């Protein structure tokens, strides 16, 4: 079971993640969309969408920094472990709360708005459940571990294990040393990666980043505008001209 969870599942998940996106892009380009429901309801969407998207962006950046940057690298640039841990926990808790609050608003909107609920598929429901479970497990490790007073240093277990996957030398013993909360979080994350290509989460790779650097669109009229002189007072009103009777052509 240890080999299955921490060796087989990760490689299968990564293979499906990469291959699934390639397949989806080649054979389902028209389905590569979020299926926006903004036309049905915009008030709750205007609040929940920024909270979720900005929150999940900070969560992803935090995981990239925490998992890929080893502790020796931060020590080399003079960042102490105490300072790093304090910043990571603070930002992680804030971004986690933002993400969960945003997705809670979006789920409430999807459940209470009739047209939006009708457009919700079983695939969407399963994705929401799995995504929320993964977020709750990760936030619980961050918050509960520090409230109890015995936080687990994931940079010495989970992070090296994650990097060892890409070295093709999985350090299974490091993952087994992690707490049960981290093991649940990592397992849910591998499952989420495996189903990612077949859900609306694919739009994560279609973010309109080019919009930030796109040049302005210049509109020009075809004819030069004629300046009209400005007159003071009322403009004269001319009497309408009566229509003239049409002349009939004489018949030969």
Rosetta blueprint (number, residue, H / E / L):
1 X L
2 X H
3 X H
4 X H
5 X H
6 X H
7 X H
8 X H
9 X H
10 X H
11 X H
12 X H
13 X H
14 X H
15 X H
16 X H
17 X H
18 X H
19 X H
20 X H
21 X H
22 X H
23 X H
24 X H
25 X H
26 X H
27 X H
28 X L
29 X H
30 X H
31 X H
32 X L
33 X L
34 X L
35 X L
36 X L
37 X L
38 X L
39 X L
40 X L
41 X L
42 X L
43 X H
44 X H
45 X H
46 X H
47 X H
48 X H
49 X H
50 X H
51 X H
52 X H
53 X H
54 X H
55 X H
56 X H
57 X H
58 X H
59 X H
60 X H
61 X H
62 X H
63 X H
64 X H
65 X H
66 X H
67 X H
68 X H
69 X L
70 X L
71 X H
72 X H
73 X H
74 X H
75 X H
76 X H
77 X L
78 X L
79 X L
80 X L
81 X H
82 X H
83 X H
84 X H
85 X H
86 X H
87 X H
88 X H
89 X H
90 X H
91 X H
92 X H
93 X H
94 X H
95 X H
96 X H
97 X H
98 X H
99 X H
100 X H
101 X H
102 X H
103 X H
104 X H
105 X H
106 X H
107 X H
108 X H
109 X H
110 X H
111 X H
112 X H
113 X L
114 X H
115 X H
116 X H
117 X H
118 X H
119 X L
120 X L
121 X L
122 X H
123 X H
124 X H
125 X H
126 X H
127 X H
128 X H
129 X H
130 X H
131 X H
132 X H
133 X H
134 X H
135 X H
136 X H
137 X H
138 X H
139 X H
140 X H
141 X H
142 X H
143 X H
144 X H
145 X H
146 X H
147 X H
148 X H
149 X L
150 X L
151 X L
152 X L
153 X L
154 X H
155 X H
156 X H
157 X L
158 X H
159 X H
160 X H
161 X H
162 X H
163 X H
164 X H
165 X H
166 X H
167 X L
168 X L
169 X L
170 X L
171 X L
172 X H
173 X H
174 X H
175 X H
176 X H
177 X H
178 X L
179 X L
180 X H
181 X H
182 X H
183 X H
184 X H
185 X H
186 X H
187 X H
188 X H
189 X H
190 X H
191 X H
192 X H
193 X H
194 X H
195 X H
196 X H
197 X L
198 X L
199 X L
200 X H
201 X H
202 X H
203 X H
204 X H
205 X H
206 X H
207 X L
208 X L
209 X H
210 X H
211 X H
212 X H
213 X L
214 X L
215 X L
216 X L
217 X L
218 X L
219 X L
220 X L
221 X L
222 X L
223 X L
224 X L
225 X L
226 X L
227 X L
228 X L
229 X L
230 X L
231 X L
232 X L
233 X L
234 X L
235 X L
236 X L
237 X L
238 X L
239 X L
240 X L
241 X L
242 X L
243 X L
244 X L
245 X L
246 X L
247 X L
248 X L
249 X L
250 X L
251 X L
252 X L
